[in-house]
Amino acid sequence: MFLKKFIVMSFSSHYTNLILLFLASIAVALLIRYTDIVNIGLGGYWEGGVTGVKRIFYGQAPSSDLSPAEKEKTREETAKDQNREPLFCGSSFFPWLPGASWQYRLFNGSKQDLISLGIPTSQDNKYFLDGQLESNKRWTIRSLFRCDRGKIWLTDLSFWEIYALDRTVTTPCGAEEYNFSLPQDKDFSGGNTWTEKGCLKHEVLDRDYDKIESEWEETVETRWRALGTENVKVPAGEFSAEKMEVTLTREQKFSAGPQKILALIRLWVAKEVGIVKISYQELGADQKPTNKETIFQELTGFQIPTERNFKK
């Protein structure tokens, strides 16, 4: 009786081991096929996994595993082909390098959506920031930018209002005018203020993206104010961010007559990450918020070429 029981248990154990070996073989094959484990080794994946677990439990973004010298070397190599200043451009808060990307969750009243921002490889020594709504994969907003005088300058500010610009092509009124800039490190000191102004042209396309349905121009003025450091928690983690307030004034010129729009935008910006949160609230003529819903964008994932640990 004991011998029979032993044989049955051995037989069952044998098949269990075969099944486990089969499953393990499949797991190894999938790792080799769909990951870089052969190149970076098991230790690298273990380290990344531990970092990920810590991030889940503590809600914090991992620190970079590159030294300052390695980061600077990567930045210089990225900009070498264009013979231009690296696109950190004197600011550690906007790592706008080719290959960088950010993903945001959008809350627009009762509607939710996803926004993707990315910087493709430069074209003819020009740099672009592309943005797209998940619900409309066919449409991309593109802003032209460059590094000049130690700042990132843009032709327009479409990247933070993608949800409002469906089928709209925005360009400067003059050829390649760079009227809007992003803050430098020194600009984040509490209380700093500055104003910028530019003219933009908008062309709304038809549903087939074939013809222009309407067009108008507007004068845009941005008044920036630094509000200091604030901890902010978003799906991508918890960040110590610099908070900026932007009062936006639009003087729109329509055939039916001019229209003025005021809005208050708040940005939370983290070092070597970029913008982690945006809020948008329309203002009335009395400079007070209207009854319209505040629109939020929260960072859900990002990839920066000089930060190996910052994964989507």
C-alpha positions in Angstrom: 0.0 0.0 0.0 2.8 2.4 0.9 4.7 1.5 -2.3 1.6 2.2 -4.4 1.1 5.5 -2.7 4.8 6.4 -3.2 4.6 5.5 -6.9 1.5 7.7 -7.4 3.1 10.6 -5.6 6.3 10.3 -7.6 4.4 10.0 -10.9 2.3 13.2 -10.0 5.5 15.0 -8.9 7.2 14.1 -12.2 4.4 15.6 -14.2 4.2 18.7 -12.0 7.9 19.2 -12.6 7.4 18.8 -16.3 4.6 21.4 -16.3 6.7 23.9 -14.3 9.7 23.4 -16.6 7.5 24.0 -19.6 6.1 27.2 -18.1 9.6 28.4 -17.1 10.8 27.8 -20.7 8.0 29.9 -22.0 8.8 32.7 -19.5 12.5 32.7 -20.5 11.6 32.7 -24.2 9.3 35.7 -23.7 11.9 37.6 -21.7 14.5 37.1 -24.5 12.0 37.9 -27.2 10.4 41.0 -25.8 13.0 42.5 -23.4 16.6 43.6 -23.3 17.6 41.2 -20.6 20.3 39.6 -22.7 22.0 42.9 -23.1 21.6 44.4 -19.6 21.5 41.1 -17.6 19.2 39.9 -14.8 20.8 42.3 -12.3 19.7 45.3 -14.3 16.1 44.0 -14.5 16.1 43.1 -10.8 17.3 46.7 -9.9 14.6 48.2 -12.2 11.9 46.0 -10.6 12.9 47.0 -7.1 12.9 50.6 -8.1 9.4 50.1 -9.6 8.1 48.5 -6.4 9.5 51.3 -4.3 7.8 53.8 -6.6 4.4 52.1 -6.3 4.6 51.9 -2.4 6.1 55.3 -1.8 4.6 57.2 -4.7 7.9 58.8 -5.6 9.7 59.0 -8.9 13.1 57.3 -8.9 16.3 59.4 -9.0 18.6 59.3 -12.0 21.4 56.7 -12.1 23.5 58.9 -14.3 26.2 61.2 -12.9 26.2 64.9 -13.8 29.1 64.3 -16.1 27.3 61.4 -17.9 24.2 63.6 -18.3 26.1 66.5 -19.8 27.9 64.1 -22.2 24.6 62.7 -23.4 23.2 66.2 -23.9 26.2 67.3 -25.9 26.1 64.1 -28.1 22.4 64.7 -28.7 23.0 68.3 -29.9 26.3 67.6 -31.8 24.8 66.9 -35.2 23.0 70.2 -35.2 26.0 72.1 -33.7 23.6 73.8 -31.3 23.4 74.3 -27.6 21.9 71.3 -25.9 18.2 71.7 -25.5 18.2 71.7 -21.8 19.1 75.2 -22.8 20.2 76.5 -19.4 17.1 75.0 -17.7 17.1 71.8 -15.7 13.3 72.0 -15.6 12.6 71.4 -19.3 14.6 68.4 -20.7 13.4 69.1 -24.3 15.6 66.6 -26.2 14.8 64.6 -29.3 13.4 61.3 -28.1 11.7 62.7 -24.9 8.0 62.1 -24.4 5.4 62.8 -21.8 1.9 61.4 -21.3 -0.9 63.2 -19.4 -4.4 62.3 -18.2 -6.9 65.1 -19.1 -9.9 66.1 -17.0 -12.2 68.4 -18.9 -15.4 68.6 -16.9 -17.1 65.2 -17.1 -14.9 64.2 -20.0 -11.6 62.4 -19.7 -8.9 61.8 -22.3 -5.2 61.1 -22.6 -2.6 63.5 -24.1 0.8 62.5 -25.6 3.6 65.0 -26.1 6.8 64.1 -27.8 9.9 65.5 -29.5 10.9 63.7 -32.7 14.3 63.9 -34.4 15.0 67.4 -35.6 14.2 68.2 -39.3 16.4 70.6 -41.2 17.9 71.8 -37.9 14.4 72.6 -36.6 12.8 71.2 -33.4 9.2 70.3 -32.9 7.0 69.4 -29.9 4.1 67.2 -31.1 0.9 66.7 -29.2 -2.0 64.4 -29.7 -5.3 63.5 -28.0 -5.8 59.8 -27.5 -9.5 60.1 -28.6 -8.4 61.6 -31.9 -5.3 59.6 -33.1 -5.5 61.3 -36.5 -4.7 64.8 -35.3 -1.4 66.2 -34.1 -0.6 69.6 -32.8 2.9 70.7 -33.7 4.8 73.6 -32.1 8.2 74.8 -33.4 10.8 75.7 -30.8 14.5 76.5 -30.6 17.2 77.3 -28.0 18.2 80.9 -28.0 19.8 83.3 -25.5 19.8 80.5 -22.9 16.0 79.9 -23.2 13.6 77.6 -25.0 11.5 79.8 -27.4 8.3 78.7 -29.1 6.3 79.9 -32.0 3.0 79.2 -30.2 1.6 77.7 -27.0 -0.6 75.0 -28.5 1.0 72.2 -26.5 -0.9 73.1 -23.3 -4.3 73.6 -25.0 -4.5 70.6 -27.3 -8.0 69.8 -26.2 -9.3 73.1 -27.5 -7.5 73.1 -30.9 -9.0 70.1 -32.8 -8.5 70.5 -36.6 -6.8 73.8 -35.9 -3.4 74.8 -37.5 -1.7 77.5 -35.4 1.2 79.5 -36.8 2.8 82.9 -36.0 1.4 85.9 -37.9 4.9 86.5 -39.1 7.3 83.8 -40.5 8.8 81.7 -37.6 8.3 84.3 -34.9 9.5 83.0 -31.5 7.6 85.2 -29.1 7.0 82.8 -26.2 9.6 81.3 -23.9 9.8 78.8 -21.0 11.3 79.8 -17.6 15.0 79.4 -16.8 16.1 78.1 -13.4 16.6 81.6 -12.0 13.0 82.5 -13.1 11.5 80.1 -10.5 12.6 82.3 -7.5 9.4 83.2 -5.7 7.8 86.4 -6.8 9.6 86.7 -10.2 7.3 88.1 -12.9 7.6 88.8 -16.6 5.4 89.4 -19.6 5.5 88.2 -23.3 3.3 89.0 -26.2 2.8 87.6 -29.7 0.4 87.3 -32.7 -1.0 83.9 -33.8 -3.0 82.9 -36.8 -5.5 80.0 -36.6 -6.9 78.0 -39.5 -9.7 75.5 -38.8 -9.8 72.6 -41.2 -12.9 70.6 -42.3 -13.6 67.0 -41.1 -11.5 65.6 -43.9 -8.6 67.8 -43.1 -8.7 69.0 -46.7 -10.0 72.6 -46.8 -9.9 75.6 -44.5 -13.3 76.2 -42.9 -12.5 79.4 -41.1 -9.5 81.4 -39.9 -8.8 84.2 -37.5 -5.9 86.0 -35.8 -5.3 86.8 -32.1 -2.9 88.7 -30.0 -1.8 86.6 -27.0 -0.2 88.1 -23.9 1.2 85.9 -21.1 2.0 87.3 -17.6 4.2 84.9 -15.6 4.6 84.7 -11.9 6.7 82.3 -9.8 4.8 81.0 -6.7 7.6 78.9 -5.1 8.0 75.2 -4.4 5.1 72.8 -3.8 4.8 69.0 -3.5 2.4 67.6 -6.1 1.2 64.0 -6.5 0.2 62.8 -9.9 -0.1 59.2 -11.4 3.6 59.4 -12.5 4.7 59.9 -8.9 5.2 62.5 -6.2 7.4 65.5 -7.1 8.8 68.6 -5.5 7.8 71.0 -8.2 8.1 74.7 -8.9 4.7 76.3 -9.3 4.1 79.0 -11.9 1.0 81.1 -12.6 0.3 82.4 -16.1 -2.4 85.0 -16.7 -3.4 84.6 -20.4 -5.1 87.4 -22.3 -6.4 86.7 -25.8 -7.6 89.5 -28.2 -9.3 87.5 -30.9 -10.2 89.1 -34.3 -13.2 87.5 -35.9 -15.2 88.8 -38.9 -18.2 89.2 -36.6 -16.1 91.4 -34.3 -13.3 91.1 -31.7 -13.5 88.9 -28.6 -11.4 89.0 -25.5 -10.7 85.9 -23.4 -8.9 85.8 -20.0 -7.6 82.6 -18.4 -5.5 81.6 -15.4 -3.1 78.7 -16.0 -1.0 77.1 -13.3 2.0 74.9 -14.1 3.8 72.6 -11.7 7.3 71.8 -13.1 9.8 69.3 -11.7 13.6 69.2 -12.4 14.7 67.0 -15.3 11.1 65.9 -15.8 9.2 68.9 -17.1 5.6 69.9 -16.6 3.9 67.4 -14.2 0.6 69.2 -13.8 -1.4 71.9 -15.6 -4.7 73.6 -14.5 -6.7 76.0 -16.8 -9.5 78.3 -15.5 -11.3 80.9 -17.6 -11.7 84.3 -16.0 -14.4 86.9 -16.3 -13.9 90.6 -17.1 -13.5 91.2 -13.3 -10.4 88.8 -13.3 -12.4 86.3 -11.2 -12.9 82.6 -12.2 -16.1 81.9 -14.2 -18.5 79.1 -13.5 -16.8 76.9 -16.2 -15.0 73.8 -15.0 -11.3 73.9 -14.3 -9.4 71.7 -16.8 -6.6 69.6 -15.4 -3.7 67.7 -17.0 -1.7 65.2 -14.8 1.5 63.4 -15.8 1.0 59.6 -16.1 4.4 58.7 -17.7 7.5 60.1 -19.3 10.8 59.1 -21.0 13.8 61.4 -20.9 16.9 60.3 -23.0 19.3 61.3 -20.2 17.4 59.6 -17.4 17.6 55.8 -17.7 15.4 55.2 -14.7 12.6 57.5 -15.9 10.4 55.0 -17.7 6.9 55.3 -19.2 
